[in-house]
Amino acid sequence: MVDKNSRGSRAPFRRGLVWLRNDLRCADNTALYRADKGSDALAAVFIACPETWRSHGDGDNVVAFRLRSLQHLQQDLAARNIPLYFLELSTFAQVPAALAQLAHKLHVDAVFANAEYPLNERKRDEAVRESLREVGVPVEYCTDRTLIPPGSLTTNSGDGFKVFTPFKRAFIARHGDEAMDPLPAPRARSGDHLQLWPEWQALEAENNLVRTIPKTVGDYGVPAGGAERVLDWPVGEAAGLAHLETFSEKVDDYLKLRDFPGVEGTSRLSPYLNCGAVSIRQCVKMALAENGGHWVGKSEGASTWLSELLWREFYQHLVVNFPRVCRNQPFKPETEQVPWSRSKHDFERWCAGETGVPIVDAAMRQLNRTGWMHNRLRMVVASFLTKNLLIDWRRGEHYFMQQLVDADFAANNGGWQWAASTGTDAVPYFRVFNPYSQSKKFDAEGDFIRVFVPELARLSARDIHCPPPVDGYPPPMCNVTDSRKHAIEVFANLKS
């Protein structure tokens, strides 16, 4: 081991450690950039906490995507002669002591990480700061998952924004002219750089924590089904950037095509943004370039997609400004009194895509088969569950977390509460999507339904949205007109 202070009268030799989380890329990684800039020797660590991941609702699909992306990042870092350690713990509670132990054994001078914002993650990170302080190692948390630090954009009264449109206006007014330039990847080190860091085996023998990154998700304990459902997604930073480049060629058509599930009209970048294979700044930079440097203007498609990126930003800010949403509570406290249905049978039919409402069933089967769902349909199925079936939004939120390859707590919670009228929405409780009109409007010929509900494949475009009795396909679970009226009455009574 090289003594970090063995340079005599020269400046001290600095060793930096980057703690990677959902930021699995080399380029435009703020913590990695800061560590690279301030360190002579550089290493990284990823800490898996499967028990906490499960308690937070992370399903097999998102874990499989995360681990496969991590394997690609290890290769990218190895090409730069930067080692990546892998710690496998059970829970967040074990992280502070383990990270302090590792930092001590590696003789690092500083730890760098990109901030995460749900409540438990913030508590973990503060505990890590205290634990590292005890061994004399400072930690720097960087803004990277968002464009600006959550909590930094407030109303004139100093409160966090509760509605998206004012948030968007304030963001553009205060930050719209700021450069969103991505940061460079860390510089490649010489082969001798690896000699400064102990190999896996030495640390593994010492503390029984460090191990090699699983070669397959099966080695890690993720069921094969989770692995299979993400195989159609190329993973890693290069794949994410290629996906972004492909979308840049059609972003101008985003507004025209984004609501039609039967066409490739959305970016499908959410899994890459979620695990950090692509950064939010890289996405914004591309869209601004297509939009003449403006957040609103030249291209309706690029402007609309920029607005969607700000929705993602908004939800990340919400979990900081209103931490009750991280405690399984509704954003609007009065909606805690909604008399939700406890029907296990109804919920299971919704999960399985057996509701008898074709567009709902097609969407749920898409989710179950692929680990992804078109955004328009996420709103439709969420509205159907919470308004027409009056089933607690938290059950749907959890099911989505279990199934989605892009499962992100802030975005998923925000979307579900928006649909259920328990969250942030300028439109009151009477927003209820009619699944039949949504189907006719956005899947007019029924092409999407035919892919995922083959029982109805032979029906005409006129009949497929609200079909006559068909062998093997269930009748509708409810009358959407009557159930909508009932839901509105329930919420109206709460308001009064």
C-alpha positions in Angstrom: 0.0 0.0 0.0 1.4 3.4 -0.9 1.5 5.9 2.0 -0.9 8.7 1.0 1.4 11.2 2.7 4.7 9.9 1.4 5.3 12.8 -1.1 7.5 14.8 1.3 7.1 18.5 0.7 4.8 18.0 -2.2 1.0 18.2 -1.9 -0.5 15.2 -0.1 -1.5 12.3 -2.3 -5.3 12.2 -2.2 -7.4 9.0 -2.5 -11.0 9.4 -3.5 -13.9 6.9 -3.2 -17.1 7.3 -5.2 -20.2 5.6 -3.6 -22.4 4.8 -6.6 -26.1 4.3 -6.3 -28.6 5.0 -9.1 -26.0 6.9 -11.2 -24.5 4.0 -13.1 -22.5 5.9 -15.8 -19.1 7.5 -16.3 -20.0 10.6 -18.3 -21.9 13.5 -16.6 -21.7 11.8 -13.2 -21.3 14.7 -10.8 -19.9 12.7 -7.9 -17.5 10.8 -10.2 -16.4 14.1 -11.8 -15.8 15.7 -8.4 -13.9 12.7 -7.1 -11.8 12.5 -10.3 -11.0 16.2 -10.2 -10.0 16.2 -6.5 -8.2 12.9 -6.2 -4.9 11.4 -7.4 -6.1 7.8 -6.9 -9.8 6.9 -7.5 -12.0 3.9 -6.8 -15.7 3.3 -6.6 -18.1 1.2 -4.6 -21.6 0.0 -5.0 -23.6 -1.3 -2.0 -26.5 -3.7 -2.5 -29.1 -3.9 0.2 -31.6 -6.5 -1.0 -33.7 -6.6 2.2 -34.2 -2.8 2.2 -34.8 -2.9 -1.6 -37.6 -5.4 -1.1 -39.1 -3.4 1.8 -39.1 -0.4 -0.5 -41.0 -2.4 -3.1 -38.2 -2.8 -5.6 -39.2 -5.7 -7.8 -37.2 -8.2 -9.7 -37.3 -6.2 -13.0 -35.8 -3.0 -11.6 -33.2 -4.9 -9.6 -32.2 -7.0 -12.6 -31.9 -3.9 -14.8 -29.8 -2.2 -12.0 -27.4 -5.1 -11.6 -26.9 -5.6 -15.4 -26.2 -1.9 -15.7 -23.7 -2.1 -12.9 -21.9 -4.9 -14.7 -21.5 -2.7 -17.7 -20.3 0.2 -15.6 -17.6 -2.0 -14.0 -16.3 -2.8 -17.5 -16.3 0.9 -18.4 -14.4 1.8 -15.2 -12.0 -1.0 -15.7 -11.1 0.4 -19.1 -10.0 3.5 -17.2 -8.1 1.4 -14.6 -10.6 2.5 -11.9 -11.6 -0.4 -9.6 -15.2 -0.9 -8.5 -15.9 -2.7 -5.3 -19.2 -4.4 -4.5 -20.6 -4.7 -1.0 -23.6 -6.9 -0.3 -25.4 -6.0 3.0 -29.0 -6.6 4.0 -30.3 -3.2 5.0 -29.6 0.5 4.9 -28.9 0.3 8.6 -25.7 -1.6 8.0 -24.3 0.9 5.4 -22.8 3.5 7.7 -20.5 1.2 9.6 -19.6 -0.9 6.5 -18.7 2.2 4.4 -16.7 3.7 7.2 -14.8 0.4 7.6 -14.1 0.2 3.9 -13.0 3.8 3.7 -10.6 3.2 6.6 -9.2 0.1 5.0 -8.7 1.8 1.7 -7.1 4.8 3.3 -9.3 7.2 1.4 -9.3 10.9 2.0 -12.9 11.7 0.9 -16.0 9.9 -0.2 -18.2 11.4 -3.0 -21.9 10.4 -3.7 -24.8 11.8 -5.6 -27.7 12.7 -3.4 -30.9 10.6 -3.2 -34.1 12.1 -2.0 -36.7 9.7 -0.5 -36.8 9.9 3.3 -35.1 6.7 4.2 -32.3 7.3 1.7 -31.7 10.8 3.2 -31.6 9.3 6.7 -29.1 6.7 5.6 -26.9 9.3 4.0 -26.8 11.5 7.1 -25.9 8.4 9.2 -23.1 7.7 6.7 -21.8 11.3 7.1 -21.6 10.8 10.8 -20.0 7.4 10.6 -17.3 8.7 8.2 -16.7 11.7 10.3 -15.7 9.4 13.1 -12.9 7.9 10.9 -11.9 11.4 9.7 -13.3 11.0 6.2 -15.5 13.8 4.8 -18.4 13.0 2.4 -19.7 15.2 -0.3 -23.2 14.7 -1.6 -23.7 16.2 -5.1 -26.8 17.3 -7.0 -27.1 14.9 -9.9 -30.4 13.1 -10.0 -32.1 16.4 -10.5 -31.3 19.6 -12.3 -31.3 21.7 -9.1 -31.3 20.7 -5.4 -34.8 19.7 -4.2 -36.0 22.3 -1.7 -34.1 25.1 -3.4 -37.1 26.2 -5.6 -39.8 27.7 -3.4 -42.8 29.9 -3.6 -42.7 33.6 -2.6 -43.7 32.5 0.9 -40.8 30.1 1.1 -42.8 26.9 0.8 -42.4 24.0 -1.7 -44.6 24.1 -4.7 -47.7 21.9 -4.5 -48.8 22.2 -8.2 -46.8 21.5 -11.2 -47.5 24.4 -13.5 -46.4 27.1 -11.0 -43.3 25.0 -10.3 -42.5 24.8 -14.1 -42.9 28.6 -14.5 -40.7 29.3 -11.6 -38.1 26.8 -12.7 -37.9 28.3 -16.2 -37.9 31.9 -14.9 -35.0 31.2 -12.4 -33.0 28.5 -14.1 -34.1 28.5 -17.7 -31.0 30.4 -18.9 -28.5 28.3 -17.0 -26.2 26.1 -18.9 -27.1 22.4 -18.6 -23.8 21.2 -20.0 -22.9 17.6 -19.2 -19.6 16.9 -17.3 -16.8 14.8 -18.8 -16.1 11.2 -17.8 -13.2 10.6 -15.4 -9.8 10.4 -17.0 -8.2 7.1 -17.6 -5.5 6.1 -15.1 -2.3 4.2 -15.9 -2.1 0.5 -15.3 0.0 1.3 -12.2 -3.0 3.0 -10.7 -4.6 -0.4 -9.9 -1.7 -1.3 -7.7 -2.7 1.4 -5.3 -5.9 -0.5 -4.4 -6.2 -3.9 -2.8 -7.9 -6.6 -4.8 -11.3 -8.1 -4.0 -9.9 -11.2 -2.3 -7.9 -9.4 0.3 -10.8 -7.2 1.4 -13.2 -10.1 1.2 -11.1 -12.2 3.5 -10.7 -9.3 6.0 -14.2 -8.2 6.5 -16.5 -10.7 4.7 -18.3 -7.8 3.0 -16.7 -7.1 -0.3 -17.4 -9.6 -3.1 -17.3 -9.6 -6.9 -20.3 -8.3 -8.7 -22.7 -11.2 -9.6 -22.0 -12.4 -13.1 -25.7 -13.0 -13.6 -28.8 -11.7 -11.7 -29.5 -15.4 -10.9 -26.2 -15.4 -8.9 -27.6 -12.5 -6.9 -30.9 -14.2 -6.1 -33.1 -12.4 -8.5 -35.7 -14.9 -9.9 -35.2 -15.8 -13.6 -38.5 -14.1 -14.5 -37.1 -10.8 -13.5 -34.0 -11.3 -15.7 -36.0 -12.5 -18.7 -38.3 -9.5 -18.7 -35.4 -7.1 -19.0 -33.5 -9.0 -21.7 -35.2 -7.0 -24.4 -33.7 -3.8 -22.9 -30.0 -3.3 -23.9 -28.3 -2.0 -20.7 -25.4 0.2 -19.9 -24.3 3.7 -20.5 -23.6 3.2 -24.2 -27.0 1.7 -24.8 -28.7 4.5 -22.9 -26.9 7.2 -24.9 -27.7 5.4 -28.2 -31.3 5.3 -27.1 -31.2 9.1 -26.4 -29.6 9.7 -29.8 -32.3 7.7 -31.6 -35.0 9.6 -29.8 -33.4 12.9 -30.7 -34.3 12.2 -34.3 -38.0 12.0 -33.6 -38.5 14.3 -30.6 -40.1 16.8 -32.8 -43.0 14.4 -33.3 -43.3 13.6 -29.5 -46.4 15.7 -29.0 -48.2 14.2 -31.9 -47.3 10.6 -31.1 -46.8 10.3 -27.3 -50.4 9.3 -26.4 -50.7 6.4 -28.8 -49.6 3.1 -27.2 -49.5 1.2 -30.5 -46.7 3.3 -31.9 -43.1 4.1 -30.7 -43.9 7.7 -29.9 -42.4 8.0 -26.4 -38.7 8.2 -25.4 -38.7 4.9 -23.4 -35.7 6.4 -21.6 -37.2 6.0 -18.1 -35.2 2.8 -17.2 -32.0 4.5 -18.2 -32.8 7.7 -16.3 -33.9 5.6 -13.3 -30.7 3.6 -12.9 -28.6 6.6 -14.0 -27.2 5.1 -17.2 -28.3 8.4 -18.8 -28.4 11.7 -16.9 -31.2 14.2 -16.7 -28.8 16.9 -18.0 -27.9 14.8 -21.1 -31.6 14.6 -21.8 -32.3 18.3 -21.3 -29.2 19.2 -23.4 -30.5 17.2 -26.3 -34.0 18.6 -26.1 -32.8 22.2 -25.8 -30.6 21.7 -28.8 -33.6 20.5 -30.8 -35.7 23.5 -29.4 -33.4 26.3 -30.3 -32.0 26.6 -26.8 -35.5 27.3 -25.3 -37.6 25.4 -22.8 -40.7 26.5 -24.7 -40.7 27.5 -28.3 -39.4 26.2 -31.6 -40.5 22.6 -31.5 -43.8 21.5 -29.8 -42.5 18.0 -29.5 -39.2 19.1 -27.8 -41.1 21.6 -25.6 -43.5 18.9 -24.5 -40.8 16.4 -23.6 -38.9 19.1 -21.7 -42.1 19.6 -19.7 -42.2 15.9 -19.0 -38.7 16.0 -17.7 -39.7 18.8 -15.4 -42.6 16.6 -14.1 -39.9 14.1 -13.1 -38.0 17.0 -11.4 -41.2 18.1 -9.7 -41.8 14.7 -8.1 -38.2 14.5 -6.8 -38.7 17.8 -5.1 -42.0 16.7 -3.6 -40.5 13.9 -1.6 -38.1 16.4 0.0 -40.6 19.2 0.6 -43.4 16.9 1.7 -41.8 13.8 3.3 -45.2 12.4 4.4 -45.5 10.9 1.0 -42.5 8.7 1.9 -44.5 7.4 4.9 -47.2 5.7 2.9 -49.4 8.7 3.4 -51.5 10.7 0.9 -50.3 14.2 0.0 -53.8 15.5 0.8 -54.4 14.4 4.4 -58.1 14.5 4.1 -58.1 11.7 1.5 -56.9 9.3 4.2 -60.6 9.0 5.1 -61.6 7.6 1.7 -63.5 4.3 2.3 -61.4 2.2 -0.1 -62.7 -1.1 -1.2 -60.8 -4.1 0.3 -61.8 -6.5 -2.4 -58.9 -8.9 -3.0 -60.8 -10.5 -5.9 -61.2 -7.2 -7.8 -57.6 -6.2 -7.2 -56.3 -9.5 -8.5 -58.4 -9.2 -11.7 -57.0 -5.8 -12.2 -53.4 -7.1 -11.7 -54.0 -10.0 -14.1 -55.6 -7.9 -16.9 -58.9 -9.6 -16.5 -61.2 -6.7 -15.8 -63.3 -7.0 -19.0 -62.3 -3.5 -20.1 -60.0 -4.2 -23.1 -57.6 -1.2 -22.9 -57.1 -1.7 -19.2 -56.4 -5.4 -19.7 -54.1 -4.8 -22.6 -52.1 -2.3 -20.5 -51.8 -4.6 -17.5 -50.8 -7.5 -19.6 -48.1 -5.3 -21.3 -46.8 -4.5 -17.8 -46.8 -8.1 -16.7 -45.2 -9.4 -19.9 -42.6 -6.7 -20.5 -42.0 -4.8 -17.2 -43.0 -1.5 -18.8 -46.2 0.3 -19.6 -47.0 3.3 -21.9 -47.5 6.5 -19.8 -51.0 7.3 -21.1 -52.1 3.8 -20.1 -50.5 4.2 -16.6 -53.0 7.0 -16.0 -55.9 5.0 -17.5 -55.3 1.9 -15.4 -54.6 3.9 -12.2 -57.8 5.9 -12.7 -59.7 2.7 -13.2 -58.4 1.1 -10.1 -58.8 4.0 -7.8 -61.9 5.6 -9.1 -64.0 2.9 -10.8 -63.0 0.1 -8.4 -62.3 2.5 -5.5 -59.3 0.4 -4.5 -56.6 2.1 -2.5 -53.9 3.7 -4.7 -51.2 2.3 -2.4 -52.0 -1.2 -3.6 -51.6 -0.1 -7.3 -48.4 1.9 -6.4 -46.9 -1.2 -4.8 -47.8 -3.5 -7.7 -46.2 -1.1 -10.2 -43.0 -1.0 -8.1 -43.0 -4.8 -8.2 -43.4 -5.0 -12.0 -41.8 -1.9 -13.6 -38.3 -2.0 -15.0 -38.2 1.8 -14.5 -39.6 1.7 -10.9 -38.7 5.0 -9.2 -40.4 5.8 -5.9 -40.8 9.6 -6.4 -42.3 9.3 -10.0 -44.4 6.3 -9.2 -45.8 7.7 -6.0 -46.5 11.1 -7.6 -48.2 9.5 -10.6 -50.4 7.3 -8.5 -51.5 10.0 -6.1 -52.2 12.3 -9.1 -54.5 9.7 -10.6 -56.2 9.0 -7.3 -56.8 12.6 -6.5 -54.9 12.2 -3.3 -51.8 14.1 -4.5 -50.8 17.3 -6.3 -53.2 18.2 -9.0 -54.8 21.5 -10.0 -57.9 19.6 -11.2 -60.1 18.5 -8.3 -61.2 15.0 -7.4 -63.7 14.7 -10.4 -60.9 13.8 -12.8 -61.8 10.3 -13.9 -60.5 8.7 -17.1 -63.2 6.9 -19.2 -61.3 3.9 -20.4 -63.6 3.3 -23.4 -63.2 6.9 -24.7 -59.5 6.7 -24.0 -59.3 3.5 -26.0 -61.2 4.8 -29.0 -59.2 8.0 -29.0 -55.7 6.6 -28.6 -56.0 3.1 -30.1 -58.7 3.7 -32.6 -58.1 0.6 -34.7 -57.5 -1.6 -31.7 -54.0 -2.6 -32.8 -52.5 -2.3 -29.3 -55.4 -4.2 -27.7 -55.0 -7.1 -30.3 -51.3 -7.5 -29.3 -52.0 -8.1 -25.7 -55.6 -9.3 -25.6 -55.6 -11.9 -28.4 -59.1 -13.1 -27.4 -60.4 -10.0 -29.0 -58.1 -10.0 -32.1 -60.8 -10.9 -34.5 -63.2 -8.1 -33.5 -63.7 -5.0 -35.6 -62.3 -1.6 -34.8 -65.8 -0.6 -33.8 -66.4 -3.5 -31.4 -63.0 -4.1 -29.8 -63.1 -1.2 -27.4 -66.3 -2.3 -25.7 -66.8 -5.8 -27.0 -69.9 -8.0 -27.1 -69.7 -11.3 -25.2 -66.6 -13.3 -26.4 -65.7 -16.8 -25.3 -62.7 -16.7 -23.0 -63.0 -13.0 -22.2 -64.7 -11.8 -19.0 -67.5 -9.2 -18.9 -66.7 -5.8 -17.5 -66.2 -5.7 -13.7 -68.2 -2.6 -13.3 -70.3 0.1 -15.1 -67.8 2.9 -15.6 -70.5 5.6 -15.6 -72.1 4.5 -12.3 -68.7 3.8 -10.6 -67.4 7.2 -11.7 -70.5 8.9 -10.2 -70.0 7.0 -6.9 -66.3 7.9 -6.7 -67.1 11.6 -7.2 -69.7 11.5 -4.5 -67.2 9.8 -2.1 -64.6 12.5 -2.7 -67.2 15.3 -2.6 -68.4 14.2 0.8 -64.8 14.3 2.1 -64.4 17.8 0.8 -67.5 19.0 2.6 
